[in-house]
Structures are given as C-alpha cells and as structure tokens.
Amino acid sequence: MAYQKTLTALAIVACLGGASVANAQASIFMYDDASDLNTEEKSDWDASAELGLLFTSGNTKTETFKTKLSAARDYQNWRHKGIIDYYRSEQEDQSTGDTYVTGDKLFISGQSNYKFNPESRSSLFVFGSYEEDKFSGYEYQGTIAVGYGARYRYSPSLYTDYEVGPGYSVNKPIVNGVVQEQESSAILRVAGNLVWDITKTSKFNALASSEVGQDNTKSRAEVSVSANVNSSLALKFSVAANHNSYLEDASKEKLDTETAVTLVYSF
C-alpha cells in the first residue's frame, strides 16, 4: 500500500512539476537513437527505465503493471539499441475471489546499424525480436531481418528513419489451448520512425513496422508524447497496437491495443 501511495505521489509530481531542458528516451522499437547523439564526442550508452502501475478496488479489483528497459548508443559508424518491454494485468472475480490473468506480454528486441560513415544518412541494419503474449494466439513469435536504412532530417527538431529488408520468422500457434508445431517463413520487414522535438522539454514519436510473410503479416505501431519533469524524469502518454493478419485460432482477436501513461527515468 505504501508503494502504491508513493507511485501515486510521483505521478502527481510528474503532472504538476516544472519542466527543464533534457531528452527522455521514450521509444519502443529499434529503428534509431531518438536522442540523436553526438557521434564524435559521446561514446557511452544512454539508458532508460519506464514504469506504470494501476490499481482499482471496490466493485472491480484489478492490478496492471507495465515496465520497459532500453539502452542506446550512437558512436562513429555504429548505432545500437535494445529493449525489454513487459506488461501484465490481473482481475479478481468479486463473487468467487479468484484472480484471473487478463494480460501477459513480453517483448524483447535489438538492432545494430552500420553507417557508411559517421555522418552518413544511409546504413545497413541487423534486427532481431522475440515476443511471448499468452493472449495473442501464439506461444511465441520471433523475427530476424537484415537490410537498408536511411535517416532524413527535415529540420533541427524533426527527422524520420526508414528501413526495409528480408528476414525470417518463427512462431508456435495455439489453437483451442493446444500448442501447435513450430512454423517458419521468409518475410519482408518494412519499418519507419518519426521523431519531433516539439519543444526543448517535450517530444512526439511515431513508430510503425510490418513483417510481411506468406501466411501472416505482423504489424506494430505506437504513437507517444513525452514531457520532461526534470533532467532525468519524464511523463509519457502512448497508444500502441499489434496486429496479425492471420490466426489459426479464429476465436482470437487479430488486433490488440494498449493505452498507457508511464513515468520514464533516463540515466
């Protein structure tokens, strides 16, 4: 209970506190370093931790937990980024007292881009991801892809990244609660990212990717707005969506969405 009150107090501070000049890492996919690091002088890693909690009581008792860890480095010819994203929610049946898991998802991904020179807009990338979502119709889904990427800067505060390349995916479908044999297929991965520094203390980020396979096309998208509270802490609002064009279990929804308000700590 004390932890819950502490988190509530932090959220109130995040909403009412003053903002200062700083950048908060607020990206979920692996296309770029959203902080646009100085590739000649800064050689260390940037990292961030994101946390969101929601508790309800009374007629409905629920607990929702979301956390994300990310690390990024942009130095000379290389750009690296990795992420671990976890979400879980539980709901209690008031009539029986039983607790049911209503959401449980783990997403891990990493990417490295080799730039043809430190200032080049073009690069070659290697991308890998792994996802477990108990309510998606798959026991797991994994992807690896390689290809070409390009960054276009339209102003000092606005740039976009584009990537395209072939890859390979593996997954294990679940039908009527029974895990099926592993499936695999060649894919074409297409991804894009837009970063806009609205002000010195706020940022807009839009991300989208699609992995096109013979039987299934897996797509992801996220739109987020973050505002800095101080040099290390930011408040972030995000809306994300995951979509599979084909599921062997017809009882499952093809589209999953997630809306979140979280605190982001950069270090």
N, C-alpha and C positions, 0 to 999 in steps of 0.2 A: 504494500500500500504506500509506504514511504517513497519507493522508487517511482510509483505511478504519479504521486504528487510532485516529485522532483521533475519528471518529464513534462508534466503539465505546466509547471512554472517556467521551464526552459522554452516551451512553445509560446507562452505569453510574452516572454522577453524577446523572442525572435520576431514576434509580430509587432511589438511596440518599440523595440530598441532602435537607436540610430544606426545608420549605415556608414561604412568607411571604405576607402579605396582598396579593393582586393579582388582577386579572382577566386571563385569557388568551383571545384570540379563537380560537374553535375551531368555527366554523360553516362549512358548505359551501354552503348555499343562501341565497337572497336575501330572506328574509322579514322580518328585523328586525336591529336592532343588539343583539347578545346582551349587550353591556356596559351597556345601559340608561343612556346618557349623560345628564348634566345638560344639558337643552336650553336653559337660560338662560345658563349661565356658560361652558360648554366649546364652542368653535366650531371647533376644529381637527379633523383626521382621525385616527382610530385605524387602525393597520395591523398586519399580522402576516405572518410567513413560516413555512411548515411544511415539514419535511424528513424523509424516511425513506429509508434505504438498506438493502439486504440482499444479501449476497454469500455464495454457497456454493461449495465446491470438493470434489474427491475424485471419487466415482462420478458425481456430478451437479454441473455447474458452471452457476450461474445468477447473474444480476445484476438487481436490481429497484430502480427509482428512482421516488420519489413526491415531488412538491413542490406547494405551494399558496401563492398570494399573495392577500391580501384587504385591503380598505380599507373603512372605515365612518365615517359622520358623521351625528349626530343633533343638529340645531340648530334651535330655534324650530319653524317649521311643517314642516320638511323632514327626511326620513330617507333617506340614500343608502347603498348598499352595492354592491361589485363584487368579483368573484373570478376568478382564473385557477387552474385545477387540472389538473395533468399527471401521467400515470402511464405508465411504460414498463418492460417486463421482457424479458429475453433468456435463452435457454438454449442451451448448447453440446452438440452431439452428440458424445459421447466417442469413438465409433467412427470418425467422419469428420472431426471437428474443425470442422465447420460450425456457425455460430451462427444461431439462429432467433429471430425476434421473436415472443414469446408474448402480449404485451400492449402496446398503444399507444393512449392515450386523452387527448384534450384537451377540457376543458370550460371555457367562459367564460360568465359571466352577470353581469347588473347590474340593479338595481332602484332606483326612486325612489318614495317615499311622500310624499304631501302630506297633512299632518294639518290638520283643520279649525281647530284652534288648538293651541298648543304642548302643552297638557295633554290634548288630545282622545284618546279611545280609538279613534276612527274615522279612516280615511284613504282616499284614492284612490291607486292604485299603477299604475305602468308597469313591466313586466318584459320582459327580453329575454335569450335564451340561444343559444349556438351550441356544438355538440358534434361532434367527429370521433373515431370509435372504429373502428379498422380491423377489429375482430373482432365488430362488432355487427350486421352485415348492411346497414349504411348507410355511404355515403361521408361524409355529414354529416347532421345534424338541427338545425333552427333553430326558435325559437319567439319570438313577441312576444304580450303579453297586457296588458290593462288591466282594472281592476275595483276592488272594495271590499275593504278590510282592516280588522280590528279587533283590538285587544290587550286581553286580560283579565288583570288581576293578581289572583291569589288569595291571595298573602302577599308580604311584602317579598322573599322569596327564590324565588318561583315565579310565572311568568307564561306565557301562551300567546298565539300570534298565529294568526289565521285569515284566509284570503284566497280570493276567488272572483271570476272574471270571464271574459269571452270573449276569444278570441285567434285567432292564425293561425299555422300551422306549415308549414315546407317541409322536404323531405328528398330524398336521392338513394339509392334502394335499390341493393344489389349482389347479383346473382344469378349463382352459379357463377363468381365472379370478374369479371363484366362489370357495369360501372356503367350503370344504367338512367336513363331520363329523370327530371327533377325532378318531384316530386309536391307538391301543396299542399292544405291543407284547413283549414276552420274548426275551432276547438277550444274547449273549456271548461276553464279551468285552476282547480284546487282545490288549496290548499296549507295546511299547518299546521306550527307550530313550538312546541315546549315547552322552556323553559329553567328549570333548577332549580339554584340555588346551594346545593349540598349542605353545604358549609362555606365559610369565608372563602377557602380555597385550593383548592377542588375544585368542579367543575361537571358537571352532566349535561345533555345536549342531545339532543332527538329531533326529527327533521325528516322531512316527507313531502310529496310533491306528485304530482299526477296531471293529465295533459293529455289530455282525452277527445276523440278525433276520430271521424270517421265510420268509418274503416277501422282505425285503430290507436289504442290508449291507451298513452301513455308515462308510466311511473311511476318515482319515485325515493324512496329512504328512507335515512336514516342515523341511527344511534344512537351517541353518543360520550360518553366520560367523560374529563375532563382534570383534572390535578393540578399546581398551581404548584410549581416548584422555588425560584424567586425572583421578583422583581418583573417580570422580562422573559421568563423561560423556563418552559415547562410541558411535561409529558409527556401525550400523548393516545392513548387507545385507541379505535378506531372500527370499526364494522361498517356497510357500505353496500351497497345493492342497486339495480340498474337493471333495469327490465322493459319489454318491448314486447309488447303483446298479439298483434300480427300481424307476421310477417316473410315477405317474398316468397321468400326463400331458406330452404326448410324444413330445411336441414342445420344452420342456426344455432340456438343456444340462445336462448330468449326472456328468460331471467333470467341476469344477471351479478352476482356478489357480490364484495366486496372487504373484507378484514380488514387493519387496519394499526395499527402502533404508531409514532408520529412525535413529533418534538420541535417545539414551537411557540414561536417567538420573536416577542414583541409589542414594537412600538416606536411 
